[in-house]
Amino acid sequence: MSPQEFDRLVEEALRTIPARFRRRLHNVAFVVEKEPPRPGLLGLYEGRPLTRRSVSDSFTLPDRITIYQGPHERMARSRAELARLVRQTVWHEVAHYFGLSESEIRRAEWRRRVRR
């Protein structure tokens, strides 16, 4: 898949985040890179979660959410599965932005699957 097509999948995934959360995504750069810096990563949140911020914080650089194209493509068996994996990864990294820990995100993902 071309980088532009993968970028569109990430953009589509962002639109699936509920509006009440999207409205609160401020000063966040979404970036797509081909490969992660270490094996096993699908995405990476770098920044200071909202739960650790203060009104007294001064100007900061944007937080960064990176989605890695290569691992997603290797895991997916179809375009539909690739889109689903990208949606899950975007949701996962956005949850880190909102201050959820890895274990809290995994519990939330499990509850979401059980409700389906």
C-alpha positions as CSV (number, residue, x, y, z in Angstrom):
1,M,0.0,0.0,0.0
2,S,1.3,3.5,-0.8
3,P,2.1,5.8,2.0
4,Q,-0.7,8.1,0.9
5,E,-3.3,5.3,1.1
6,F,-2.1,4.4,4.6
7,D,-2.3,8.1,5.6
8,R,-5.9,8.0,4.5
9,L,-6.6,5.0,6.7
10,V,-5.1,6.9,9.7
11,E,-7.3,9.9,8.8
12,E,-10.4,7.7,8.6
13,A,-9.4,6.1,12.0
14,L,-9.2,9.5,13.6
15,R,-12.8,10.3,12.4
16,T,-14.0,7.2,14.2
17,I,-12.9,8.7,17.6
18,P,-16.0,10.1,19.2
19,A,-16.4,13.8,18.7
20,R,-16.4,14.5,22.5
21,F,-12.8,13.2,22.5
22,R,-11.7,14.6,19.1
23,R,-12.7,18.1,20.3
24,R,-10.2,17.8,23.2
25,L,-7.2,16.7,21.1
26,H,-5.1,19.8,21.1
27,N,-1.5,20.3,20.1
28,V,-1.1,16.7,18.9
29,A,0.8,15.8,15.8
30,F,-0.2,12.6,14.1
31,V,2.7,11.1,12.1
32,V,3.0,8.0,10.0
33,E,6.3,6.2,9.7
34,K,7.2,3.1,7.8
35,E,8.9,1.1,10.7
36,P,9.1,1.5,14.5
37,P,12.3,2.1,16.4
38,R,11.9,-1.3,18.0
39,P,10.0,-4.5,17.1
40,G,6.5,-5.0,18.4
41,L,5.3,-1.4,18.2
42,L,2.2,-0.5,16.1
43,G,2.1,3.0,17.4
44,L,3.7,5.3,19.9
45,Y,2.4,8.2,22.0
46,E,5.1,10.7,23.0
47,G,4.1,13.7,25.2
48,R,2.6,14.7,28.5
49,P,-0.9,13.1,29.0
50,L,-3.7,15.5,29.8
51,T,-4.0,14.1,33.3
52,R,-0.5,15.3,34.1
53,R,-0.9,18.9,32.8
54,S,-1.5,22.0,34.7
55,V,-2.9,25.5,33.8
56,S,0.5,26.8,34.9
57,D,2.3,24.8,32.2
58,S,4.1,27.1,29.7
59,F,4.3,26.6,26.0
60,T,5.2,23.1,24.9
61,L,5.9,21.4,21.7
62,P,3.0,19.3,20.3
63,D,2.5,15.8,21.6
64,R,3.2,13.2,18.9
65,I,1.3,10.1,18.0
66,T,3.2,7.9,15.5
67,I,1.5,5.1,13.6
68,Y,3.8,2.5,12.0
69,Q,2.8,1.3,8.6
70,G,5.0,-1.7,8.1
71,P,3.9,-3.8,11.2
72,H,0.2,-3.1,10.4
73,E,0.6,-4.3,6.8
74,R,2.4,-7.4,7.9
75,M,-0.3,-8.3,10.5
76,A,-3.3,-7.7,8.3
77,R,-4.7,-10.3,5.9
78,S,-7.0,-7.9,4.1
79,R,-7.6,-4.2,3.6
80,A,-10.6,-4.4,5.9
81,E,-8.5,-6.0,8.6
82,L,-5.8,-3.4,8.0
83,A,-8.3,-0.6,8.5
84,R,-9.5,-2.3,11.7
85,L,-6.0,-2.6,13.1
86,V,-5.2,1.0,12.3
87,R,-8.4,2.1,14.1
88,Q,-7.5,0.1,17.1
89,T,-4.0,1.5,17.2
90,V,-5.1,5.1,16.8
91,W,-7.7,4.6,19.6
92,H,-5.0,3.1,21.8
93,E,-2.5,5.9,21.3
94,V,-5.2,8.6,21.8
95,A,-6.2,6.9,25.1
96,H,-2.5,7.4,26.2
97,Y,-2.9,11.1,25.4
98,F,-5.9,11.2,27.7
99,G,-3.9,9.6,30.5
100,L,-4.8,6.0,30.4
101,S,-2.1,3.5,31.3
102,E,-1.3,0.4,29.3
103,S,-3.3,-1.8,31.7
104,E,-6.3,0.6,31.7
105,I,-6.3,0.6,27.9
106,R,-6.2,-3.2,27.8
107,R,-9.1,-3.4,30.2
108,A,-11.1,-0.9,28.2
109,E,-10.4,-2.8,25.0
110,W,-11.4,-6.0,26.6
111,R,-14.7,-4.5,27.9
112,R,-15.4,-3.1,24.4
113,R,-14.9,-6.5,22.8
114,V,-17.2,-8.2,25.3
115,R,-20.0,-5.7,24.7
116,R,-20.1,-6.5,21.0
